[in-house]
Amino acid sequence: MNKKAILLAGGAGTRLFPLTKIVCKQLLPIYDKPMICYPLATLMLGGLREILIITTPKDLPMLRDYLGDGSRLGIRIEYAEQPKPEGIAQAFLIAAKFIGDSGASLILGDNIFYGKLDFYRDALAIERGACIFGYQVRDPQRYGVVEFDADGKAISLEEKPKHPKSHFAVPGLYVYDERVVDLCRTLRPSARGELEITDLNLLYLKEKQLHVKLLSRGMAWLDTGTQTSLLEAGNYIATIEHRQGLKIACLEEVALRMRFISQSDLAAIIDRLPKGEYRNYLRMVCDEGSSTAAPEPVG
């Protein structure tokens, strides 16, 4: 696997106003952690260690102050600006130098995945083409929608259709081969004035190089773009954590479980943390030791 990762944390956050008047959208809390921890944990659990965070000029200093260069987590984080929200696919043009001749995976900064991530690791192993995912939702008109034929093969994609042809939405997690930047350069802005990720996926579909993996009913996908979905996501995470006594998307724990850092590295991190429940949890994780049978990697 030779894929770089992009975490797109752009956008004006208008749907979450006035919350986003105070702080960057991706630093809003999802229960006990900033929102950005969840998509970042997904990338790390996929085994990706070179990550470019793309965000607005206003929000970039806040995100960099929080995450730094990633070295304490055993990863490398770089940053780039998206001055205006001109489409998800624009991220690949901004990231062209970062990607180089590698393939790339992209995740949206307000998407949360919880469950076994085998589907993602399998997608990252695909040598040729692109891979997107399908997740059954009640309100597909809010999303990009994928249509299947009788054999379960993807035959069409539409962006926020008024009359969806299926109930399978495309979550904000994508995997592409090394052609992605060149293909993005051929895209033209849509009626919304944006470079649409659906148009990029259609190019791969036309070449019969688009893989679509359906997420199982045991997988949770949440997006947090509205006040209601923000609250629902926080309640969901709180319920799971209280029940299990384990944290979701605890970046330091993920880094240890993935062996990006050692037990002594984690101990050094803990020593610099303020006293409190989060430090106590990491102390428990550290005391268990990295050789202890880790729980199934989840988002």
N, C-alpha and C positions, 0 to 999 in steps of 0.2 A: 504494500500500500504506500503510494507516494502522493498523498493528497494534502493540500493546505486547507485551512478552515477559515471561513469568514463569518463573523457575528455581526449582523446588521442591526445596529441600535440607533437608527436615524428616526426621521419623522418629527413633526412638530408637537405631537402629543395633544392635539386639539380636542380629541374625544375625552381626554382625562382632565381637561381644564376645569377648575383652577388648580388641581393638584400639581400639574406640570409647570405652573407659574413659580412654584417654590423650588422644585428639584427636578432633575433629569428623570424622565419616565422610567428608564431601566434601573434607576436606583430607588424606585418606590418599593415599599416592603410587600413581599408575598409571605405572609405570616412572620417568620423570624429571620428572613434573609432578603437582601435586595433582589429584585426581579432578575437581574443579569446573571446571577449565580446559576439559575436553572438551565438556560440554554448553554452556558459555558460548561456546566457539568456534563451535559449531553455530549458535547464535542469531546471532552476529556475521556468520557466513558467509551467513546468510539475509538479511542487510542490516538486522537489527533493532538499534537503538541505545538504546532506552529499556527497561531491564530491572529487574524487581523480583525480588530474591532473598528467598524465604520460608524461614525456618529456625526452629530451636528457640531459646528465650531463652538457653539455655546456649551454643549454637554461634554465635549472631549476632555477638558481639564478635570472635571469631576470624576469621570470614569477612570482616567489615568491615575488620579489620586487614590482611588479605591483599589484598583487592581495592580497598578504598577506595571512592571515588564513581565510579570508572570513567573519570574525565576524562583520565588519562594515556593511555587507549586510545581516546579520542575517542567514548566512549559515556557514558550516564548510568545509574548503578546506585543503586537505592534498596533498602531492607531492611524486612522486616516479620516479625513473630513468628507462628508457629503453635504455641501452647502445648501442644497435644496432637495426635498424628497421627490426625485424624478424617476422613481420606479425601482423595484427590487433588483431587476437585471442590471441596473446601472452600477450596482456594487461590484460586478465583475470587471467593469471598465476602470473603476477607481482602484481596484485591487490588481490590475494587470501586471504591474512590476512585481508585486508580492507573490503572485501565483507563478509567474515565469512559465515554464513548460510542464508544470505539474497539473494534475486534476485538482478540483476544489469542491468542498462541501460548504453549503451556506445554511445558516439557521437564523431565523428572525428573533430579535431580542425580547419579544413578548410571548414567545411560545414555550410551553412547559410540557415535557413528556415524562410520564411516570410508568414504569414497568420494565420488563426485560427488553434490552436494547439489541437483541440478536438481529432484528430486522435491519437495524442501522449498520451494524458491523458487516452483515452480509452485503449490503448495498455498497459499502466502501471497498469491498473486495472485487467489485465488478471492474473489469479491465477496459471495456469499451462502452461508450454511450452514456446515458444519464439515468438516474433513478429518482423517482418521486414516490410518494406514499398516498394511500387512500384511507380515509377515516370516515365512517358513517356518522352523519350528523342530522339533526332534526331540521336545520335551517340552511341548506346548502347554498341558497342564493347569496349568502354573505361571503362566499369563498370562491376560489377556483374549484371547478367541478370536473371530475373525470367520468367519462361514459365507457362502459364495457359492452362487448358483443356477447353472444350466447356462450362462447367458449371462455369468457372471462378475460379477453384481451382488450386493452385500452384502444379505443377507436376515435375518441374526441376529447378535447379540453376546452372549457369555456371559463372566462373570468367573470365572476359575480353575475350569472345569467338570471334573467327575470323568470325563466321557465326552465329550471334545472332538469337535465336528462338523467340524473341519478342522485342518490343521497350521499355520494362519496365526495367529501371535500378533500382538497390537497393541503396538508399541513405545511407550515413554514419551515420545512427541512428538506434539503435537496442535495444531490450528489451528481457531479459532472466530471467528464473526462477532460483531457488537456485541450480539447477544441473549444471550450466554453467561452474564452475571451474573444476568439476570432468570430464565433457565431454571434456573440452579443454586439459586435461591431457592425453586423449587418442589420440589426433591428432598427425600426423606426418608431418614434413615439406614437402611442395610441391616442384616441380621442381625448383621453384624460391628460395628455401631455407627458406620459410616463413610458419608460421602457419596461414592458410587462414581462414578468417571469413566465406567464402562460405562453407568450409568443416564443420565448426561448425553448420551452418544453415542446411546443408544436414543431419546431425545427427538428428536434430529435425524433419526435413521433413520425414525422414525414419520412425520415430516413430509416424508420423501423429500429431505432436505437434507443427508444425510451422504455425503461423497465418501470413497472408500477407494482409496488408491494402493498398489499392491504394490511392494515394494522388490526390485530385481533381485538376481540371485545374485552380482553383482559388488560389492554393498554389504555392509559388515559392520556388524552391530548387536550390541553387547555390553552386558550389564548387570553391575554389579559389587557385587551385594548379598550375596555370600557370600565366604568366604575363597578358595575354589577359583576362582570367577569373577574375583575380584580378581587372583589370580596369573595366570590365563589372559589377562586383558586386558593386564596389564603385559608379559607375554611377547610378546603379539601386537604391541603398540606398539613394543617394543624391536626385534623382528625387522624391521618395516617401516622404522623409522628407521635402523637399522644398514645395511640394504640400500640405501636411497636417499640417505642423508646429509641428509635433510630431516626437520624435526620436525613432529609432528602436534599440533595444538591449541596451538601457540606463540602466545599471545594478542597479543604485540607484533607478530609477523610478520603475523598475521591482520589486525590493525588497519591495518598499512601496505598490505597487498595490497588491502584493501577501501577504501583511501584515507580511512579515518577519521582517520589521522594522517599527517603528512608525514615525509619522510626526515630533516629536521632535528629533528623531534619525537622520532623513534626514536633519533637520535644522542644527544639529551639524556637519554633513558631509559638508554641504555647507559652513559653516564658515571657514573650513580648505582649501577650494578650491581657486585657483588663480582666479582673476577677468577675466571674458571672457564670451563667448557665452554659453559654457557648464554650467557654474555656473548660468548664467541668466536663462537658461532653467530649471534647477533644482529648482531655486527659484520660478519660475512660478508653477511648479508641486507641490511644498511644500505649496504655498499659496492657491492652489485649495483645498488642504486637502485630506486626505485619504478617507474621507466619500463621496467625490464627485464621481458621477457615473464615473467609470473608463472606458476607451475605451476597446473594445474587446481585450483580451490578444493576442498579436502576437509576432512573433519571433524577 
